[in-house]
Amino acid sequence: MRVIAGKARSLRLKTPAGTEVRPTTDRIKETLFNMIQMEVPGSLFIDLFAGSGGIGIEALSRGARHAYFIDSASESAACIRDNLIFTKLSENATLLRQDAAAALRQIHEREADIIFMDPPYQGGYEAGIFRTLREMPYVTENTVIILEAEAGKNMDFLKDLGFEAVREKKYRTNKHVFIKKL
């Protein structure tokens, strides 16, 4: 896994050992960032269930103003820290090693521009995270929320929680769902 573009272009990132973390492949990451490239420069970016930090680091490399990295696993947090140091992007990053919902409550920004989340596919975290997001003052109708999920994941729960899927990009086994607050 490497940084695709920007200041840290071509640098190889570490990934946590084991099967707990599924890093987004370079090809899918490149497709994702091609879709959001105009929104990233100067943005406040939140990388939920960050794993290796590859998505948030890509955002910083491409000019995001600041990125929050959220992951509760100690091995993931250590990996993110190492990757931020290696890419020299630490000064624009905040690492929160705690439960996603608790960490979201620790962010006190005026507005989040992009929130990317890649929870464990079978974990059932999505509805709880969206319940928390609807309460956060920094999540506005301008915030772009991107959920990486299994290709067949049902998104019907979003409407009841005050969100709607506005775009979907399907890949072979997964998809990115672009979500806005109603």
N, CA, C and O atoms as a DFTB+ gen file, in Angstrom:
728 C
 N C O
     1  1       0.852      -1.172       0.000
     2  2       0.000       0.000       0.000
     3  2       0.897       1.233       0.000
     4  3       1.874       1.312       0.745
     5  1       0.542       2.192      -0.852
     6  2       1.366       3.391      -0.980
     7  2       0.484       4.634      -1.046
     8  3      -0.729       4.545      -1.236
     9  1       1.115       5.786      -0.887
    10  2       0.426       7.055      -1.079
    11  2       0.395       7.303      -2.579
    12  3       1.428       7.212      -3.242
    13  1      -0.771       7.613      -3.121
    14  2      -0.957       7.722      -4.567
    15  2      -0.461       9.062      -5.118
    16  3       0.212       9.090      -6.148
    17  1      -0.783      10.172      -4.446
    18  2      -0.471      11.490      -4.999
    19  2      -0.148      12.490      -3.893
    20  3      -0.370      12.224      -2.712
    21  1       0.382      13.647      -4.298
    22  2       0.621      14.739      -3.366
    23  2       2.015      14.739      -2.773
    24  3       2.946      14.156      -3.329
    25  1       2.144      15.409      -1.623
    26  2       3.439      15.595      -0.963
    27  2       4.156      14.295      -0.636
    28  3       5.380      14.218      -0.736
    29  1       3.406      13.281      -0.250
    30  2       4.005      12.002       0.172
    31  2       3.899      10.935      -0.921
    32  3       3.987       9.740      -0.640
    33  1       3.713      11.367      -2.140
    34  2       3.505      10.447      -3.271
    35  2       4.548       9.337      -3.325
    36  3       5.743       9.570      -3.146
    37  1       4.067       8.133      -3.574
    38  2       4.867       6.911      -3.771
    39  2       5.461       6.315      -2.498
    40  3       6.100       5.264      -2.560
    41  1       5.271       6.952      -1.354
    42  2       5.805       6.373      -0.113
    43  2       4.974       5.158       0.276
    44  3       3.744       5.197       0.229
    45  1       5.640       4.092       0.657
    46  2       4.975       2.854       1.082
    47  2       4.589       2.966       2.550
    48  3       5.386       3.388       3.388
    49  1       3.351       2.581       2.845
    50  2       2.837       2.640       4.212
    51  2       2.837       1.259       4.845
    52  3       2.674       0.242       4.171
    53  1       3.025       1.249       6.159
    54  2       2.922       0.007       6.924
    55  2       1.443      -0.326       7.114
    56  3       0.590       0.562       7.087
    57  1       1.150      -1.605       7.306
    58  2      -0.204      -2.014       7.669
    59  2      -0.111      -2.901       8.898
    60  3       0.864      -3.637       9.052
    61  1      -1.104      -2.847       9.773
    62  2      -1.087      -3.719      10.946
    63  2      -1.107      -5.190      10.521
    64  3      -1.739      -5.553       9.528
    65  1      -0.421      -6.009      11.272
    66  2      -0.389      -7.449      10.987
    67  2      -1.753      -8.073      11.268
    68  3      -2.557      -7.527      12.024
    69  1      -1.998      -9.215      10.653
    70  2      -3.232      -9.951      10.915
    71  2      -4.324      -9.626       9.921
    72  3      -4.104      -8.939       8.923
    73  1      -5.517     -10.141      10.219
    74  2      -6.650      -9.990       9.298
    75  2      -7.707      -9.011       9.803
    76  3      -8.756      -8.854       9.179
    77  1      -7.437      -8.355      10.927
    78  2      -8.406      -7.406      11.483
    79  2      -8.576      -6.181      10.597
    80  3      -9.666      -5.615      10.515
    81  1      -7.499      -5.772       9.933
    82  2      -7.520      -4.563       9.109
    83  2      -7.520      -4.954       7.639
    84  3      -6.719      -5.784       7.210
    85  1      -8.438      -4.344       6.855
    86  2      -8.500      -4.555       5.412
    87  2      -8.127      -3.247       4.741
    88  3      -9.013      -2.438       4.465
    89  1      -6.861      -3.006       4.467
    90  2      -6.508      -1.731       3.833
    91  2      -7.186      -1.598       2.467
    92  3      -7.272      -2.557       1.700
    93  1      -7.655      -0.406       2.191
    94  2      -8.246      -0.128       0.883
    95  2      -7.139      -0.245      -0.153
    96  3      -6.073       0.348       0.009
    97  1      -7.380      -1.000      -1.209
    98  2      -6.347      -1.207      -2.221
    99  2      -5.995       0.110      -2.910
   100  3      -6.803       1.038      -2.954
   101  1      -4.777       0.176      -3.448
   102  2      -4.333       1.386      -4.133
   103  2      -5.275       1.763      -5.269
   104  3      -5.563       2.943      -5.469
   105  1      -5.752       0.783      -6.005
   106  2      -6.634       1.047      -7.140
   107  2      -7.961       1.672      -6.685
   108  3      -8.429       2.641      -7.283
   109  1      -8.558       1.119      -5.634
   110  2      -9.821       1.657      -5.120
   111  2      -9.594       3.027      -4.480
   112  3     -10.416       3.932      -4.624
   113  1      -8.475       3.170      -3.775
   114  2      -8.147       4.464      -3.154
   115  2      -7.982       5.537      -4.233
   116  3      -8.451       6.663      -4.063
   117  1      -7.330       5.200      -5.322
   118  2      -7.148       6.153      -6.409
   119  2      -8.495       6.545      -7.016
   120  3      -8.724       7.722      -7.297
   121  1      -9.382       5.584      -7.220
   122  2     -10.718       5.870      -7.741
   123  2     -11.474       6.789      -6.789
   124  3     -12.088       7.766      -7.219
   125  1     -11.431       6.478      -5.504
   126  2     -12.108       7.303      -4.499
   127  2     -11.603       8.744      -4.544
   128  3     -12.396       9.684      -4.594
   129  1     -10.288       8.912      -4.525
   130  2      -9.744      10.273      -4.492
   131  2      -9.934      11.010      -5.817
   132  3      -9.967      12.241      -5.824
   133  1     -10.057      10.308      -6.916
   134  2     -10.413      10.970      -8.172
   135  2     -11.823      11.549      -8.065
   136  3     -12.113      12.590      -8.656
   137  1     -12.699      10.882      -7.317
   138  2     -14.083      11.335      -7.164
   139  2     -14.202      12.540      -6.233
   140  3     -15.112      13.353      -6.393
   141  1     -13.297      12.665      -5.262
   142  2     -13.400      13.746      -4.274
   143  2     -12.252      14.750      -4.365
   144  3     -12.084      15.579      -3.471
   145  1     -11.473      14.684      -5.426
   146  2     -10.260      15.490      -5.516
   147  2     -10.486      16.990      -5.341
   148  3      -9.602      17.676      -4.829
   149  1     -11.617      17.513      -5.742
   150  2     -11.871      18.946      -5.620
   151  2     -12.225      19.358      -4.188
   152  3     -12.045      20.518      -3.817
   153  1     -12.722      18.424      -3.391
   154  2     -13.118      18.734      -2.020
   155  2     -11.980      18.588      -1.007
   156  3     -12.079      19.116       0.100
   157  1     -10.909      17.886      -1.360
   158  2      -9.860      17.550      -0.393
   159  2      -8.963      18.731      -0.019
   160  3      -8.750      18.933       1.177
   161  1      -8.422      19.526      -0.944
   162  2      -7.523      20.610      -0.545
   163  2      -8.185      21.579       0.441
   164  3      -9.272      22.099       0.189
   165  1      -7.508      21.805       1.559
   166  2      -8.008      22.705       2.591
   167  2      -9.085      22.132       3.487
   168  3      -9.636      22.849       4.323
   169  1      -9.397      20.864       3.334
   170  2     -10.512      20.259       4.077
   171  2     -10.117      19.796       5.474
   172  3      -8.944      19.580       5.782
   173  1     -11.144      19.654       6.305
   174  2     -11.014      18.949       7.578
   175  2     -11.534      17.539       7.299
   176  3     -12.695      17.358       6.932
   177  1     -10.663      16.545       7.477
   178  2     -10.936      15.168       7.077
   179  2     -10.951      14.288       8.322
   180  3     -10.068      14.409       9.171
   181  1     -11.933      13.412       8.440
   182  2     -12.005      12.458       9.555
   183  2     -11.957      11.058       8.974
   184  3     -12.764      10.700       8.117
   185  1     -10.992      10.261       9.453
   186  2     -10.801       8.883       9.006
   187  2     -11.198       7.969      10.167
   188  3     -10.424       7.768      11.103
   189  1     -12.420       7.416      10.094
   190  2     -12.972       6.549      11.144
   191  2     -12.631       5.090      10.861
   192  3     -12.676       4.655       9.711
   193  1     -12.291       4.333      11.902
   194  2     -11.834       2.949      11.741
   195  2     -10.619       2.988      10.800
   196  3     -10.575       2.291       9.787
   197  1      -9.651       3.809      11.160
   198  2      -8.564       4.212      10.265
   199  2      -7.583       3.104       9.902
   200  3      -6.925       3.206       8.867
   201  1      -7.455       2.052      10.705
   202  2      -6.559       0.937      10.365
   203  2      -5.116       1.353      10.252
   204  3      -4.455       1.553      11.271
   205  1      -4.606       1.489       9.049
   206  2      -3.221       1.923       8.828
   207  2      -3.132       3.436       8.670
   208  3      -2.038       4.001       8.693
   209  1      -4.274       4.091       8.510
   210  2      -4.294       5.535       8.282
   211  2      -4.142       5.917       6.823
   212  3      -4.015       7.100       6.506
   213  1      -4.152       4.941       5.930
   214  2      -3.887       5.191       4.523
   215  2      -4.809       6.197       3.857
   216  3      -4.358       6.978       3.019
   217  1      -6.091       6.199       4.208
   218  2      -7.038       7.124       3.572
   219  2      -6.798       8.553       4.073
   220  3      -6.707       9.484       3.273
   221  1      -6.696       8.722       5.383
   222  2      -6.434      10.052       5.935
   223  2      -5.084      10.602       5.511
   224  3      -4.953      11.802       5.272
   225  1      -4.076       9.741       5.416
   226  2      -2.752      10.172       4.956
   227  2      -2.815      10.605       3.501
   228  3      -2.185      11.591       3.119
   229  1      -3.563       9.882       2.692
   230  2      -3.751      10.289       1.292
   231  2      -4.386      11.683       1.233
   232  3      -3.980      12.520       0.427
   233  1      -5.384      11.927       2.094
   234  2      -6.036      13.237       2.131
   235  2      -5.039      14.328       2.522
   236  3      -5.007      15.385       1.892
   237  1      -4.226      14.085       3.555
   238  2      -3.217      15.064       3.962
   239  2      -2.201      15.299       2.847
   240  3      -1.827      16.438       2.570
   241  1      -1.766      14.234       2.222
   242  2      -0.801      14.349       1.134
   243  2      -1.348      15.201      -0.006
   244  3      -0.598      15.896      -0.690
   245  1      -2.659      15.139      -0.201
   246  2      -3.298      15.893      -1.287
   247  2      -3.775      17.273      -0.840
   248  3      -4.482      17.948      -1.588
   249  1      -3.404      17.701       0.359
   250  2      -3.681      19.070       0.764
   251  2      -4.763      19.296       1.783
   252  3      -5.153      20.443       2.001
   253  1      -5.275      18.245       2.427
   254  2      -6.242      18.468       3.513
   255  2      -5.574      19.316       4.599
   256  3      -4.390      19.141       4.889
   257  1      -6.323      20.216       5.182
   258  2      -5.804      21.110       6.224
   259  2      -5.458      20.343       7.498
   260  3      -4.423      20.586       8.118
   261  1      -6.338      19.411       7.880
   262  2      -6.136      18.624       9.099
   263  2      -6.897      17.311       8.954
   264  3      -7.946      17.262       8.311
   265  1      -6.369      16.258       9.550
   266  2      -7.067      14.971       9.539
   267  2      -7.087      14.378      10.935
   268  3      -6.084      14.395      11.648
   269  1      -8.236      13.859      11.310
   270  2      -8.392      13.092      12.542
   271  2      -8.382      11.618      12.157
   272  3      -9.072      11.203      11.226
   273  1      -7.593      10.835      12.881
   274  2      -7.514       9.392      12.670
   275  2      -8.098       8.725      13.906
   276  3      -7.626       8.961      15.019
   277  1      -9.120       7.895      13.723
   278  2      -9.810       7.264      14.845
   279  2      -9.752       5.758      14.677
   280  3     -10.216       5.208      13.678
   281  1      -9.171       5.098      15.676
   282  2      -9.146       3.638      15.721
   283  2      -8.887       3.223      17.162
   284  3      -8.038       3.803      17.840
   285  1      -9.618       2.219      17.626
   286  2      -9.485       1.789      19.024
   287  2      -8.380       0.761      19.238
   288  3      -7.958       0.553      20.376
   289  1      -7.904       0.119      18.192
   290  2      -6.896      -0.939      18.324
   291  2      -5.506      -0.338      18.524
   292  3      -5.093       0.554      17.783
   293  1      -4.792      -0.833      19.528
   294  2      -3.460      -0.291      19.821
   295  2      -2.488      -0.531      18.664
   296  3      -1.662       0.332      18.371
   297  1      -2.572      -1.683      18.007
   298  2      -1.674      -1.962      16.888
   299  2      -1.946      -1.012      15.718
   300  3      -1.013      -0.545      15.064
   301  1      -3.208      -0.733      15.461
   302  2      -3.556       0.215      14.403
   303  2      -3.067       1.614      14.751
   304  3      -2.502       2.303      13.901
   305  1      -3.278       2.036      15.981
   306  2      -2.834       3.368      16.401
   307  2      -1.320       3.512      16.255
   308  3      -0.842       4.551      15.799
   309  1      -0.570       2.492      16.633
   310  2       0.894       2.529      16.488
   311  2       1.285       2.601      15.016
   312  3       2.215       3.323      14.655
   313  1       0.589       1.865      14.174
   314  2       0.854       1.868      12.738
   315  2       0.562       3.241      12.132
   316  3       1.348       3.748      11.332
   317  1      -0.555       3.836      12.510
   318  2      -0.919       5.168      12.026
   319  2       0.149       6.172      12.438
   320  3       0.604       6.975      11.623
   321  1       0.544       6.123      13.704
   322  2       1.578       7.035      14.212
   323  2       2.868       6.895      13.399
   324  3       3.457       7.892      12.980
   325  1       3.298       5.654      13.180
   326  2       4.517       5.412      12.395
   327  2       4.372       5.939      10.973
   328  3       5.295       6.559      10.446
   329  1       3.225       5.700      10.349
   330  2       3.004       6.166       8.978
   331  2       2.974       7.690       8.888
   332  3       3.476       8.264       7.921
   333  1       2.392       8.342       9.881
   334  2       2.379       9.805       9.890
   335  2       3.786      10.375      10.030
   336  3       4.135      11.355       9.371
   337  1       4.585       9.761      10.883
   338  2       5.973      10.205      11.051
   339  2       6.762       9.965       9.762
   340  3       7.486      10.849       9.303
   341  1       6.622       8.781       9.182
   342  2       7.339       8.418       7.963
   343  2       7.005       9.362       6.803
   344  3       7.887       9.734       6.029
   345  1       5.741       9.744       6.687
   346  2       5.308      10.617       5.586
   347  2       5.504      12.098       5.906
   348  3       5.272      12.955       5.053
   349  1       5.927      12.398       7.128
   350  2       6.136      13.782       7.590
   351  2       4.841      14.608       7.549
   352  3       4.850      15.791       7.208
   353  1       3.734      13.954       7.905
   354  2       2.431      14.618       7.904
   355  2       1.830      14.736       9.308
   356  3       0.660      15.090       9.451
   357  1       2.622      14.444      10.339
   358  2       2.128      14.410      11.728
   359  2       1.574      15.731      12.231
   360  3       0.619      15.745      13.007
   361  1       2.158      16.835      11.803
   362  2       1.761      18.109      12.406
   363  2       0.341      18.535      12.041
   364  3      -0.235      19.393      12.708
   365  1      -0.219      17.953      11.006
   366  2      -1.589      18.272      10.614
   367  2      -2.548      17.139      10.959
   368  3      -3.623      17.028      10.370
   369  1      -2.160      16.299      11.913
   370  2      -2.961      15.117      12.236
   371  2      -3.230      15.022      13.732
   372  3      -2.415      15.431      14.559
   373  1      -4.392      14.473      14.054
   374  2      -4.742      14.144      15.435
   375  2      -5.150      12.681      15.451
   376  3      -6.032      12.269      14.698
   377  1      -4.512      11.903      16.303
   378  2      -4.815      10.476      16.436
   379  2      -5.610      10.263      17.715
   380  3      -5.155      10.619      18.802
   381  1      -6.795       9.683      17.585
   382  2      -7.642       9.383      18.735
   383  2      -7.789       7.872      18.829
   384  3      -8.470       7.250      18.013
   385  1      -7.139       7.286      19.838
   386  2      -7.206       5.836      20.015
   387  2      -8.314       5.523      21.013
   388  3      -8.083       5.394      22.215
   389  1      -9.515       5.405      20.477
   390  2     -10.676       5.086      21.298
   391  2     -11.825       4.648      20.407
   392  3     -11.738       4.700      19.180
   393  1     -12.886       4.220      21.038
   394  2     -14.112       3.830      20.354
   395  2     -14.550       4.967      19.436
   396  3     -14.430       6.139      19.791
   397  1     -15.059       4.618      18.255
   398  2     -15.411       5.617      17.244
   399  2     -16.413       6.647      17.766
   400  3     -16.210       7.846      17.576
   401  1     -17.478       6.209      18.411
   402  2     -18.496       7.147      18.894
   403  2     -17.917       8.093      19.949
   404  3     -18.196       9.292      19.920
   405  1     -17.125       7.575      20.865
   406  2     -16.500       8.418      21.892
   407  2     -15.530       9.407      21.256
   408  3     -15.483      10.572      21.651
   409  1     -14.766       8.955      20.288
   410  2     -13.800       9.829      19.622
   411  2     -14.507      10.951      18.864
   412  3     -14.050      12.094      18.883
   413  1     -15.612      10.636      18.201
   414  2     -16.349      11.671      17.476
   415  2     -16.798      12.788      18.409
   416  3     -16.882      13.947      18.003
   417  1     -17.085      12.439      19.654
   418  2     -17.495      13.450      20.642
   419  2     -16.320      14.298      21.121
   420  3     -16.530      15.350      21.725
   421  1     -15.090      13.860      20.864
   422  2     -13.889      14.599      21.267
   423  2     -13.480      15.659      20.240
   424  3     -12.602      16.479      20.511
   425  1     -14.102      15.645      19.085
   426  2     -13.760      16.594      18.023
   427  2     -14.602      17.847      18.204
   428  3     -15.830      17.788      18.272
   429  1     -13.921      18.976      18.279
   430  2     -14.613      20.258      18.475
   431  2     -14.216      21.210      17.356
   432  3     -13.471      22.167      17.568
   433  1     -14.717      20.937      16.186
   434  2     -14.448      21.753      15.005
   435  2     -15.741      22.432      14.584
   436  3     -16.830      22.014      14.977
   437  1     -15.612      23.477      13.786
   438  2     -16.792      24.179      13.299
   439  2     -17.538      23.331      12.275
   440  3     -18.763      23.215      12.326
   441  1     -16.777      22.733      11.332
   442  2     -17.415      21.903      10.317
   443  2     -16.420      20.875       9.790
   444  3     -15.270      21.204       9.501
   445  1     -16.867      19.639       9.668
   446  2     -16.071      18.594       9.011
   447  2     -16.446      18.605       7.543
   448  3     -17.626      18.642       7.197
   449  1     -15.442      18.574       6.678
   450  2     -15.711      18.585       5.241
   451  2     -15.950      17.178       4.706
   452  3     -16.883      16.944       3.939
   453  1     -15.084      16.233       5.127
   454  2     -15.187      14.856       4.639
   455  2     -14.996      13.898       5.814
   456  3     -14.042      14.023       6.581
   457  1     -15.908      12.950       5.944
   458  2     -15.779      11.885       6.938
   459  2     -15.772      10.574       6.163
   460  3     -16.723      10.252       5.451
   461  1     -14.681       9.822       6.313
   462  2     -14.557       8.521       5.660
   463  2     -14.621       7.453       6.740
   464  3     -13.928       7.552       7.752
   465  1     -15.446       6.435       6.534
   466  2     -15.509       5.354       7.519
   467  2     -15.480       4.005       6.825
   468  3     -16.160       3.769       5.827
   469  1     -14.663       3.128       7.396
   470  2     -14.498       1.780       6.862
   471  2     -14.570       0.795       8.027
   472  3     -13.564       0.190       8.399
   473  1     -15.779       0.636       8.610
   474  2     -15.909      -0.266       9.759
   475  2     -15.802      -1.726       9.338
   476  3     -15.987      -2.053       8.165
   477  1     -15.501      -2.611      10.302
   478  2     -15.506      -4.050       9.968
   479  2     -16.852      -4.410       9.343
   480  3     -17.902      -4.046       9.872
   481  1     -16.822      -5.113       8.237
   482  2     -18.040      -5.385       7.467
   483  2     -19.130      -6.088       8.272
   484  3     -20.305      -5.752       8.127
   485  1     -18.781      -7.029       9.094
   486  2     -19.800      -7.774       9.848
   487  2     -20.005      -7.235      11.259
   488  3     -20.684      -7.865      12.070
   489  1     -19.422      -6.069      11.561
   490  2     -19.468      -5.527      12.922
   491  2     -20.761      -4.869      13.324
   492  3     -21.041      -4.760      14.517
   493  1     -21.565      -4.423      12.370
   494  2     -22.831      -3.783      12.699
   495  2     -22.687      -2.400      13.322
   496  3     -23.567      -1.971      14.069
   497  1     -21.607      -1.700      13.036
   498  2     -21.338      -0.391      13.650
   499  2     -22.070       0.768      12.980
   500  3     -22.250       1.816      13.600
   501  1     -22.490       0.606      11.748
   502  2     -22.944       1.734      10.941
   503  2     -24.070       2.552      11.580
   504  3     -23.935       3.768      11.716
   505  1     -25.150       1.928      11.967
   506  2     -26.291       2.675      12.513
   507  2     -25.890       3.460      13.762
   508  3     -26.292       4.614      13.918
   509  1     -25.119       2.864      14.637
   510  2     -24.670       3.559      15.847
   511  2     -23.806       4.767      15.532
   512  3     -23.931       5.810      16.173
   513  1     -22.937       4.630      14.552
   514  2     -22.080       5.752      14.156
   515  2     -22.933       6.875      13.567
   516  3     -22.703       8.045      13.876
   517  1     -23.901       6.544      12.736
   518  2     -24.746       7.588      12.158
   519  2     -25.630       8.244      13.224
   520  3     -25.956       9.425      13.102
   521  1     -26.025       7.502      14.265
   522  2     -26.756       8.116      15.388
   523  2     -25.876       9.168      16.053
   524  3     -26.343      10.256      16.389
   525  1     -24.604       8.841      16.239
   526  2     -23.659       9.791      16.846
   527  2     -23.414      10.970      15.910
   528  3     -23.417      12.118      16.355
   529  1     -23.203      10.707      14.628
   530  2     -22.918      11.781      13.673
   531  2     -24.054      12.797      13.592
   532  3     -23.800      13.993      13.448
   533  1     -25.297      12.341      13.682
   534  2     -26.407      13.297      13.555
   535  2     -26.430      14.278      14.729
   536  3     -27.020      15.353      14.621
   537  1     -25.794      13.919      15.851
   538  2     -25.754      14.797      17.025
   539  2     -24.579      15.770      17.005
   540  3     -24.565      16.729      17.778
   541  1     -23.605      15.544      16.146
   542  2     -22.391      16.355      16.149
   543  2     -22.599      17.658      15.372
   544  3     -22.998      17.627      14.208
   545  1     -22.331      18.800      16.010
   546  2     -22.569      20.087      15.334
   547  2     -21.678      20.303      14.106
   548  3     -22.021      21.101      13.234
   549  1     -20.557      19.615      14.025
   550  2     -19.657      19.786      12.881
   551  2     -20.084      18.964      11.663
   552  3     -19.485      19.088      10.594
   553  1     -21.111      18.127      11.814
   554  2     -21.662      17.397      10.671
   555  2     -22.848      18.212      10.164
   556  3     -23.894      18.283      10.807
   557  1     -22.660      18.822       8.998
   558  2     -23.685      19.699       8.425
   559  2     -24.167      19.116       7.098
   560  3     -23.710      18.060       6.661
   561  1     -25.090      19.822       6.476
   562  2     -25.566      19.367       5.170
   563  2     -24.478      19.482       4.097
   564  3     -24.634      18.941       3.002
   565  1     -23.381      20.179       4.401
   566  2     -22.252      20.288       3.463
   567  2     -21.226      19.170       3.637
   568  3     -20.392      18.961       2.756
   569  1     -21.274      18.454       4.752
   570  2     -20.304      17.399       5.036
   571  2     -20.538      16.212       4.111
   572  3     -21.664      15.736       3.966
   573  1     -19.467      15.742       3.491
   574  2     -19.527      14.536       2.663
   575  2     -19.107      13.358       3.539
   576  3     -17.990      13.333       4.055
   577  1     -19.993      12.394       3.706
   578  2     -19.698      11.193       4.482
   579  2     -19.576      10.045       3.491
   580  3     -20.462       9.825       2.665
   581  1     -18.474       9.321       3.582
   582  2     -18.232       8.204       2.665
   583  2     -18.119       6.936       3.494
   584  3     -17.261       6.827       4.370
   585  1     -18.982       5.992       3.212
   586  2     -18.984       4.711       3.905
   587  2     -18.474       3.637       2.947
   588  3     -19.022       3.452       1.860
   589  1     -17.419       2.929       3.362
   590  2     -16.985       1.757       2.607
   591  2     -17.684       0.556       3.225
   592  3     -17.610       0.337       4.434
   593  1     -18.359      -0.215       2.390
   594  2     -19.160      -1.334       2.879
   595  2     -19.135      -2.479       1.873
   596  3     -18.687      -2.328       0.736
   597  1     -19.628      -3.623       2.323
   598  2     -19.776      -4.761       1.413
   599  2     -20.708      -4.361       0.272
   600  3     -21.604      -3.536       0.449
   601  1     -20.488      -4.952      -0.895
   602  2     -21.276      -4.601      -2.077
   603  2     -22.781      -4.730      -1.845
   604  3     -23.548      -3.923      -2.371
   605  1     -23.218      -5.710      -1.081
   606  2     -24.637      -5.931      -0.866
   607  2     -25.229      -5.260       0.352
   608  3     -26.385      -5.519       0.687
   609  1     -24.474      -4.403       1.032
   610  2     -24.945      -3.765       2.272
   611  2     -26.184      -2.912       2.007
   612  3     -26.188      -2.063       1.116
   613  1     -27.239      -3.153       2.798
   614  2     -28.485      -2.409       2.707
   615  2     -28.323      -1.072       3.438
   616  3     -27.829      -1.038       4.565
   617  1     -28.730       0.009       2.810
   618  2     -28.577       1.352       3.384
   619  2     -29.896       1.951       3.848
   620  3     -29.969       3.156       4.092
   621  1     -30.939       1.139       3.976
   622  2     -32.257       1.648       4.360
   623  2     -32.263       2.362       5.711
   624  3     -33.109       3.225       5.942
   625  1     -31.347       2.023       6.592
   626  2     -31.308       2.614       7.934
   627  2     -30.977       4.108       7.904
   628  3     -31.273       4.815       8.866
   629  1     -30.375       4.598       6.831
   630  2     -29.919       5.988       6.775
   631  2     -31.058       6.991       6.910
   632  3     -30.949       7.948       7.676
   633  1     -32.139       6.786       6.182
   634  2     -33.254       7.739       6.158
   635  2     -33.817       7.965       7.560
   636  3     -34.084       9.103       7.947
   637  1     -33.998       6.871       8.330
   638  2     -34.527       6.978       9.699
   639  2     -33.606       7.776      10.620
   640  3     -34.051       8.311      11.636
   641  1     -32.324       7.856      10.267
   642  2     -31.343       8.552      11.107
   643  2     -31.034       9.964      10.606
   644  3     -30.168      10.646      11.153
   645  1     -31.750      10.397       9.559
   646  2     -31.578      11.758       9.072
   647  2     -30.507      11.926       8.011
   648  3     -29.956      13.016       7.859
   649  1     -30.202      10.873       7.279
   650  2     -29.194      10.918       6.218
   651  2     -29.753      10.298       4.952
   652  3     -30.751       9.579       4.987
   653  1     -29.096      10.584       3.822
   654  2     -29.475       9.918       2.584
   655  2     -28.239       9.622       1.746
   656  3     -27.281      10.394       1.720
   657  1     -28.288       8.488       1.065
   658  2     -27.228       8.123       0.136
   659  2     -27.454       8.910      -1.147
   660  3     -28.533       8.845      -1.737
   661  1     -26.437       9.657      -1.583
   662  2     -26.585      10.490      -2.774
   663  2     -25.808       9.936      -3.967
   664  3     -26.024      10.351      -5.105
   665  1     -24.913       9.004      -3.699
   666  2     -24.101       8.416      -4.771
   667  2     -23.513       7.112      -4.276
   668  3     -23.270       6.935      -3.082
   669  1     -23.289       6.209      -5.203
   670  2     -22.705       4.917      -4.840
   671  2     -21.747       4.475      -5.943
   672  3     -22.077       4.541      -7.127
   673  1     -20.583       4.035      -5.551
   674  2     -19.608       3.499      -6.505
   675  2     -19.330       2.057      -6.105
   676  3     -18.767       1.793      -5.043
   677  1     -19.730       1.125      -6.969
   678  2     -19.549      -0.300      -6.665
   679  2     -18.264      -0.818      -7.275
   680  3     -17.873      -0.436      -8.378
   681  1     -17.619      -1.700      -6.529
   682  2     -16.439      -2.413      -6.987
   683  2     -16.808      -3.897      -7.008
   684  3     -17.989      -4.231      -6.917
   685  1     -15.866      -4.756      -7.121
   686  2     -16.168      -6.191      -7.206
   687  2     -16.841      -6.704      -5.933
   688  3     -17.897      -7.331      -6.011
   689  1     -16.252      -6.450      -4.767
   690  2     -16.794      -7.021      -3.524
   691  2     -17.262      -5.969      -2.526
   692  3     -17.847      -6.309      -1.498
   693  1     -17.014      -4.704      -2.817
   694  2     -17.403      -3.657      -1.876
   695  2     -17.883      -2.426      -2.639
   696  3     -17.963      -2.433      -3.868
   697  1     -18.202      -1.370      -1.891
   698  2     -18.685      -0.142      -2.515
   699  2     -18.375       1.045      -1.614
   700  3     -18.138       0.890      -0.416
   701  1     -18.381       2.229      -2.209
   702  2     -18.321       3.484      -1.470
   703  2     -19.681       4.147      -1.624
   704  3     -20.163       4.352      -2.738
   705  1     -20.284       4.475      -0.511
   706  2     -21.580       5.141      -0.501
   707  2     -21.354       6.570      -0.003
   708  3     -20.816       6.778       1.085
   709  1     -21.765       7.540      -0.797
   710  2     -21.616       8.947      -0.458
   711  2     -22.927       9.400       0.173
   712  3     -24.000       9.241      -0.409
   713  1     -22.823       9.963       1.369
   714  2     -23.992      10.218       2.206
   715  2     -24.002      11.659       2.646
   716  3     -22.955      12.238       2.934
   717  1     -25.192      12.243       2.700
   718  2     -25.372      13.620       3.170
   719  2     -26.424      13.635       4.276
   720  3     -27.327      12.800       4.327
   721  1     -26.266      14.613       5.151
   722  2     -27.258      14.837       6.205
   723  2     -28.459      15.553       5.592
   724  3     -28.304      16.471       4.787
   725  1     -29.653      15.122       5.985
   726  2     -30.877      15.752       5.464
   727  2     -31.150      17.085       6.159
   728  3     -32.137      17.753       5.848
